[in-house]
Amino acid sequence: MRNCVRREKAVRYPIYRPRRMRRTETLRRMVRETRLSKDDLILPLFVCPGEGVKEEISSMPGNFHLSVDQLVAEIKEVEALGIPGVILFGIPQNKDPVGSEAYSPDGIVQKALRAITAEKPGLTVITDVCLCEYTDHGHCGVVKRDGESFTVENDATLELLARTAVSHAEAGADMVAPSDMMDGRVGAIREALDEAGYEEVAIMSYSAKYASAFYGPFREAAECAPQFGDRSAYQADPPNSDEAMREIALDIEEGADIVMVKPALPYLDVIYRAKHEFGYPLAAYSVSGEFAMLKAAAERGWLDERRVVMEMLTSIKRAGADVIITYWAKNVCKWLAGAT
Ligand code: PBG
């Protein structure tokens, strides 16, 4: 009986009782658990045909369609700020049913890569590997239509994705990032890269990519909204997180170097689980919709842009992300350096 009482006491009065501290700025700095740094950031960039083109994307203020020459200039600026990586998306000249420009040696991303590598940049150049920007129907792979219904043909698509990845490596990419969500694509890409002699080219896989409405502004930016149907047959279902863990496990097994959860803010629990279950390098993509909603509110004076962005990105890191892909990467660097 006495024992019981004692045990109860021990629970009610834990040995360790946090003292109330006066939370001065210096003290807060000392005990801070999560620090956002420029080393955590990757900036997405959109490259388009032409010369001297720098066209703002209306739903993503401060983000542009850049022609190759402008892109090279932008990358120099990004490097000077100390951002360790960029991820490239291509806006092709021509679209067709099989997304030929995605894997053509003269495709827009391949041209951009050659121009960038000629400058020998000191940052990691990552490319998005997907067909949706390059297909006229806007789906991420080869589509077979049957009246009203359609299927995206997994295995035929794998071959084209692998060709795309190899052509990016040939043109100078340091890392490829498949975002299509076909089954087995990490393995297919790894094998194709190794066979072509690009063993050192890394893979960042969009492993847990949800069928999300938060990609809306990006689809305008990359002109890749599906012309019929949606992507829910191949992207993950938002209510599920066990499914996301299985996708991540498979991608690690197939040879991914970094796995990703996307979007970030509405999926912090998935980020947390992924980090804790796998302890593997983890990226989180804070997508266009996350950018657009805060940007729009900030423009109306409803939110303080700097404070909400820093809070949001720090939370993504606190949840477990090692790397954050964000359209705010440049601003964050400037803010961290003390600019207002
Ligand atoms: C597909 C791709 C998408 C995004 C990155 N890669 C769009 C989609 O799946 O529809 C979204 C990025 C964003 O919203 O910021 N290649």
Residues whose N, C-alpha, C, O or C-beta is under 5 A from the ligand:
A	BS01	PBG	C130 C132 S179 F214 Y215 F218 V287 S288 G289
